[in-house]
Structure formats: C-alpha cells, structure tokens
Amino acid sequence: MINRETASFRDNKATVYSVSGKILRKVNYLKNIDFNEFLNSNFYKKNSKNIIKTFILDANQINKLSIPYEKNTIWLEHERLDEIIYPYELTFNQLKDSALLFLNLYIDAIENSYDIIDASAYNIQFKNNHPVFIDLGSFAKPKKDSEIIWHKQFCENYLAPLLIKSKTNINFNDIFKGNLNGIDLKLASKILPFSSFFNFNILTNIHLHSILNSKISSSTHKSKKIVKKNKLSLKQKVLIAKSLKNTIDNLKTQKSSYWSNYSKINSYSKEDYLKKEKCVSEFVKSEGAKNILDLGCNDGNFSNVCFNSGAKKIVGIDSDLDALDKAYLNFKIKNLNFSCLYQNFSNPSAGIGWNNKERLSFTERFEKKFDGVICLAFIHHICISNNVPLDMFVDYLGSFSNNFLMEFVSKDDEMVQNLLRNKDNLINNYNLEEFKKIILRKNYKIVSEYSLTSSRTLIHFKK
C-alpha cells in the first residue's frame, strides 16, 4: 500500500509517502535540485547528523515496492524516526536548539551553493535528543539577488515563541497550538514587554515586521498592487541569519517552577524515595521493558532509573514545561535516547490542520508504542483535579501499552487533600479498592502491589 503522509500534500513536487513501513519521498527532478549531486556533496556529508539519512531508490528497489512509474520522477528513502513531535510540544530549549540548527544549516547551505526555502519548525524532528532536518524538498539552488523566503515563517515558528517565553515567562505552547502556522507577529508584538522595542533585532524582526505585514495585507486587498520585496545578496542573507542566530543564542528562560525541583523537595522521606526507585527498577528488569512511556516524568529522575535498569528508549510526558526542560537538558548531556513532550493530559494534542489530519493527535502518534508505562504520582492530577472517572483514565492508558507501574495516591494524601478542596462531593469511588476492581474488570492482572506510604501504593498490572 502506498499512503501519502497526511502532512505532505502542500508541496506536490516533493511529496512524502509511507510504503511497506518505509518513508519515501517522490521528487519531481525537473523542479528540484539534483539529489544525486546533493547526497554526494560535501555539504550533505558534513551535515550527516543534522539532515535525515537519505538515499535514492534504484529501479530494482522501486519494482520490489510495486511503486508505479512516473515520468521525471525519482524516489528518495528517508530514515524512519521513532516518533514525530510538533513544535507546540517542545520545551524552550528544544525549540531553541531546533532554531539554531536551522540557522546553522542555512548559513552552511548558502556557503555551499544551496538554499533553504522553508523554515517550518515541523521540518525539524529530534533523534536521540539531537535536532534533525527532515524536509529535503526545502533545499534549492540559491538566487543571488532575492528575498529571504523563510524569514516571516521563521519569526512566527521560532523567534516569536522563544521571545515570549524568555521575555515574559509565558509558555508559548498553547498559543502555538492554536495556530498551525506559528504565533502571529501582531499577537507576539502585543505580548512582548515595552522594553523589547529598544532591542534592535526584536524591533525589526517582530514589531516593525508585524506593522509591515499589516500594511502589505491592507494594500494588497485594497489596491491589488504587487508588493516589491527587498532583494538581498547571498552575503546579506548570511549576515541576517547570523544576526538571528546571535539573538536566539542569547535567549534564556526565567525562574524555574516548583515542579522543576520536585525530585529534590518532594514530600517523600529519603527511605521511601529509595524504595520507589527500587520498585521502578524491578519493574523494568522483570518485564525486560526497553521502550517506556514516563507519564508525569517531571525532571526525569525515574526515567534515569529506567535507563540504569536496562531501558533503551524513553518518552517523557509532563505539563510543567520548566521541569520538562530540565529533563531535556539533563538527558541531552548524558546522550541518552530520551524524548520529552509537553502534554496537558486533560487536553492532549488533537488532530489539527486540513481535515484534522495534517498534524495527528498525540494518541494517534503514540498508540501501542510502548512495552512499559510508569505512571507515578500522576493519577490524582487527572482524576481529582480534572474530575476524570477512574475507568476512563484506565481506558486511556490502555491506548499506549499493556503493561503499567502505577502509583495510586489516595484521598488521605496531603497532596490530594489540597486538590479536593470544594470538590469532595464530586469525586465518587476514588479509592484503591475501586481502582483494583476496575483494572481487573478490564482484563488486566495485578502482578504486584507495594505499599510505599500510608497513602501511596505502587501497583504493577498488565494484560
């Protein structure tokens, strides 16, 4: 079966397909660069870790895959990535690393007689915590005197979100999620503090850029005039990219949240915390779990326990972006295969874009991908804070795996008591015995049960 990827329909000269588990790109070689030359260039070889691994299929490989012949067409095969993560699911430093990779790649491309015409943040994914550019259809031959085609897109996808987090400490993620194309510059200009008008790069790339866009839109609709864009030399393009790189490189986040230090200041005694780590380690070892989902991963401490116990790949989920960013930076230094995603589990990423399929939901991308899930001190944030019934929560967990280590936090717990204020009468049947009945009723078996504290119990259950 040849299936076009749901996000690949806007560029009909370099469309991506899924064929027999392989990721292929059909390229019109009359309208693209010479990919044989490109894939053998010093530029591609130099950036082998920064650009998705790719090769051209020969006639025999095409025949084996039963791909129909089309005139003026070649087929590329890309390395298949384990998961696709969207920019509104990234932490500040993930998006920053993605932006810097794009700018470095663009500068290097210009200096090696290539151009990049698309700055969509969706075009950069993460492999082993390292950003990788995946859209080879965005490479083109450079034109000496032309505008920077990607500039507005880069400012909406990268610069505006990063500035909002850095200058106001407002998370960009939910704002970005509301617009497939990034954060509108007019909105970004209104959110950023008045002091940002005195920074030349922010003034020109955000504030004045926003005003110019409004004028262009207005004049285009009223008089239908053709708007002339500034023509730049290749040297000027590189200077602009380097200026953007310097601005982004110097951006930092502000004070961390409470949860980003939770592993150091939590309510467990040292002995109980060590017991919890031991239970997590035994779960991973006894099940031989290699690919793990860590729900409510916080700063990644228990993901680290999983790695030390034999796990090879972990996806960490949390709604606290400061804690998640800390996890990203920690595992980046350790060079471990850890992917972190921002998700509010009461409102996870939905399918958006054309026909709600251009960008797939979180569940669609990660369904049944894991041989183990650790869900520690997480359930009360969903079932108590958001009034989600226990059986619905268990059903949703079952979307991702058949094997779970769950820390059940009872109503007696101090944390839950805080969450229960003014809503105790809304929570029915939230207790450990009811939870065990539900998982048994849903055809799980309880492998082990361990009382961590008087109000917290670790339960290992599986299909």
Secondary structure, DSSP 8 states (H G I E B T S, - for coil): -EEE-TT--S-TTEEEEEETTEEEEEEETTSS--HHHHHTSHHHHHTTTTB--EEE--HHHHHHTT----TTEEEEEE---S----GGGS-HHHHHHHHHHHHHHHHHHHHTT-EE----GGGEEEETTEEEE--GGGEE---SSB--TTHHHHIIIIIHHHHHHHHH---SHHHHHT-TT---HHHHHHHS-GGGGGSHHHIIIIIHHHHHHHHHHHHHHHH--------B-HHHHHHHHHHHHHHHHT----S--SGGGHHHH-SS-HHHHHHHHHHHHHHHHHHT--EEEEET-TTSHHHHHHHHTT--EEEEEES-HHHHHHHHHHHHHHT--EEEEE--TTS----BSGGGTSB--HHHHHTT--SEEEE-S-HHHHHTTS---HHHHHHHHTTT-SEEEEEEE-TTSHHHHHHTTTTGGG--S-SHHHHHHHHHHTT-EEEEEEE-SSSEEEEEEE-
